[in-house]
Amino acid sequence: MTNNLKTVALLAFMSALVWWLGIALFQGSGGFYVGLVFAAGLNFFAYFFSAKMALAATKAKPVEEHELPQVYAIVRHLTEQTRMPMPGIYLIDSPQPNAFATGRNPRHAAVAVTSGIMQLLTNQELEGVLAHELAHVRNRDILISSIAAMLAAALSIFARMAFWFGGGRNSRDNPLSGIISLLALILAPIAAMLIRLAISRSREFQADRSGADITGQPVNLASALQKISGATARIPMNVNPAVSQLFIDDPLKAVNRRQSFSKLFSTHPPVEERIDRLWKQASGIS
C-alpha cells in the first residue's frame, strides 16, 4: 500500500507541475493544450506498441513449450493461481541472468527470460522471479509508466515551448519571464526524469511484494535477487538503456559499475534494500 500511495503522490505531483507550467507560461495562448495533446499522442502510441518495441529492443525471441518447459510450467501454475491469462514466453540469448515482463494488460502480456537466468537459479528462485514479473503485469505497471512518460514528455515540451515561443516574447516587457523560461527549460526535464525514476523504483518494490505474496515465499525471491545482482555486476548485457528499467535488475550494472550514480538517478532500488524488505515480509514484520 505504501508503494502504491507513493506512486499516486508522485504522479499527482508531476501532474501539478504540468498544470502549473502550462498556466504560468502560456496564459491562454493554447500552448498548454497543444503540448498536452502532442505528449498524449506520443505515449498513446507507446502504450499500445510498448511490448513489441521492448521485445525488439532486447532481441527477445518467442519460444514454444518444448524449448522452455520449466518456464512454461512455472508461469502456467502462477497464472492459474492468480487467474491471469497465459502470457507469451520469450527468450533472450544472453549469459547475464535477468528477466522482464511487458504488455499493457494481462491479455496482452509477455514474459522474457535470459538464457543466463536458466543456468543460475533454482526452480524455486525462478518461480519467485517469474511471480515478480507477472506482478508487474497484474499491477498495470506498464500503464503507470506510460502515464508518467506522458507527463514527463509534456513537461519537457512545455519547457521548450516556453523558452522558444513564450519567454522570448514576454522578456521584452518583463526580463524576469525570460529567466523563468530558461529555468523551466533546464529544471522541468530534470524534475520529470527524477520523478519517473522514483516511480520506477517504487513499482519494483511493489512487484517484489506482490510477487512474494503470490508464491508465499519471499525468501526465494530474495535469494534470486542476491544471485542476479552479483552476476549483473560482472556480466555485461547489450541492451538499449531505454528499456533497462523493465528488467528485474539493472542490465547495465556491469557497464556503469565504475561510474558514481546517485540513488536518485537509478532505475532500480538498491538490491540490499529489496532483499531486506523481502526478509521482513517473510518474518511478518511488514
N, C-alpha and C positions, 0 to 999 in steps of 0.2 A: 504493500500500500504506500509506503514512504517513497519508493522509486516512482510509482505512478503519479503521486502528488507532485513530486519534484519535476517530472516531465510536463505535467499540466502547467505548473508555475513558470517553467522556462518558456514554454510555448506562448503563454499569456504575456510574459514579459517581452518576448520578441514581437508579438502582435502589437503591443503597446508602442514599441519602438517604431514599427512600420507606420502606425497611425499617426504618431506624433511627428515623425519626419515628413510624412505626406502633408499633414495640415500646416506645419510650421513653415515648410519651404515652398509649397506650391500655392496655398491660399486661393483655392478655387480655380486655378488655371487648368485643371483637368489632368495634370501630370500624375497625380496620385492614382487616379483610376486607370490611366493608360499603363503605368508601370505595374500595377497590381494585376491587370488582365494579362499583360505580357508574361509576368512571372508565373501566374496560374496556368497559362497555356503551356509553357515550357515544362512545368512539373506535372501537368496532366499527362503529357506525353511520357515523361519519365516514369510516372506511376504505373501506366499500363504496359510499358515496354521495359521496365527496370529488370525484370527477371531475365529476359533474353539478353539484355545488354551485359548483365553481371556474368551470366554463364559464358558469353562470348569473350568477355574481358579476361576471364580466368582460364579459358580454354578447357572448360568442363565438357565432357562428352557423356551422353546418355548411355546407361548400361542396363542390360537385362538381368533378370534374377539369377540366371545360372552363372553370370560373371561376378556378382557380388551377393551371394546367397546370405552371408552373415548380416550385411547391412539391410537387405530386404526383410529378413526375418525380424530383426530388431525394430525397424520402422513400422512394419505391419503390426507387430504386437503393441507398440506405443500408440499408433493411430486408432487401433481398435479400442484400446483402453480409454483414449480421450475422445473417441467418436469423431475423429477427423478423417477426411478423405486421404487416400494414399498419395503422397507427393511423387513427383518424378525423381528418380535417383540418378545422380551424375558422379563421374569420377574425374579427378584432376591428376594428371601424371606428374607428380612432384614428390620428392623424398621428404619434404617438410610435412610433419603431421599437422593437419588443420582441417577445418570444415566450415561450411556456411549454409544458410538457408535463404531463399529469396521467394518472392511471389506476393502479389498484392492481397491475397486472401487464401484461406486453406484450400479452396478449389483450384487455385492457380499457383501452387507451390512447388518448389524444387529444393532438394537437399543434395549438397555436393560434398564429397569427402576426397581427401588426397590419398594417393597410394601409400604415402608415408604413415598416415594415421592407422592404417590397417595393420601395419607391421609393429607398431609401438604399443598400442593399448590392448588391455584385456577385454573380453566380451562385456564385462560389467562396466568398465570405464567407457567403452564405446557407446554403450547404451546411455550413459549419463550425458555424453556429448550430443548424441542424436536427439535426446529429450530436450536439451538446451536449444537446439536448432528448431525443433518443432514448436517450442515455446515462443520463439520469435514470430513464427507464422501465426500461432494462436493468439498472440498478444497484439497482432496487427502492427508490428514494428515497422514494416515497410510503409504503411500508411502514415505513421507518425513521422518517419524520416522524410517522406515526401512533403508533408505539411511544413516541417522545419526547413526543408530545402526551398520550398516556395517562399516562405517568409524571408529567408536569408537572401534569396535572389531579389526579392522586392526591395529589401534594404539596400543592397548594392546598386540596383538600378536607380532607385530614388536618389541615392547619394550622387551618382554620376549625372543624373538629370539636373539635380540642384546645382551642381558645380558648373555644368556647361550651359544650362539654359536659365536657371534661376538666379544663382549667385552673381554671375557677371552682370546681369541687367540691374539687379537691385543694389549692387555695390556702388553704382554711380551716385545714388542718393544716400545710401547708408553703407559705409565701408564695413560696418560690423557684420552685415549679411554675407559679404564675401568671405570673411573669416569663418563664419558659421558654416558656410557651404564647404569650405576647404576642410574644416574639421569633420564635417559629416562624411565627406568623401573618404577620409582616412579612417575614421573611427567606426563608422557603421558596418563596413565589411568585416572588420576585426571582431566587433561585438557579435555579428551574425555567426562568424566561424566559431567563436568560443562557445556560444550557446548551442550550436549544432553538435559540437564535440561533447559538451556536457550532457546533452540528450542521449547521444550515442553511448556514453559511459553508463548513464542511468538505465538504459534499456538492456545493457549487458548484465548489470546486477539483477534486473528483474527477470531476465531469461534464465540466469543461474538459479534463482529461487524457484521460478515456475517449473523449470526442468527437473529440479531436485524433488519438487512436490509430485511430479508425475511418476518418477521412479520410486520415490520413497527412500532413496539412498543418496543423500547429499555428499557423503564421503567419497563415493565412486567418481562423481564429477570433480571433486576437489583433487583426487588423485590424478585424474586425467589432465586437469589444468596444470598440475605440477610438472607432469611429464612433457606436455605440449609446450609449455613456456620454456623449459630448459632446451628443448630441441629447436624451437623457432629462433632462439637467440644464437644458435650455432649454424643452422641450415638456412641459407637464403632461399627466397622464392621469387620467381619472376612474375610479378603481378602489378597491374595498374594501381597506383595509390588511391585512385578514386573509389575503388571497391574494397580497400583494405579493411574498412570498418565492418564489413559484413562477416568477416571470419571470427571464429571463437577466440582467437588470439591474433595479435598483430602480425601479419605475414611478412612485414618489412622490418621486423625487430632486428634481424641479423644485419641488415643494411644500415640501420640507423643506430645501432648499439653504441657506436663511438661518438655519437652526437648527443649533446645535452639538451633534452626537451623537457619543458615544464609539464607537469601533470595536466595543466590547463589545455595544452596543445596535443594531448593524447586521445586517440580514438577509443582506447580501451582502458578500463580501470587497472590499477596495479594488481597483478595476479596474486600477490600476497594478501591483499585485502579481500579479493574474491574468495580465496581459499579460507581465510579466517571467517568470513560470513557463512560459508557453507558448513564449516565445522560447528559454528554456533547454531545454525539451523538444525544440524544433526543432533545437537545436545539439547534442543528445545529452548535455547536462550533467546532466539529471535525468530 
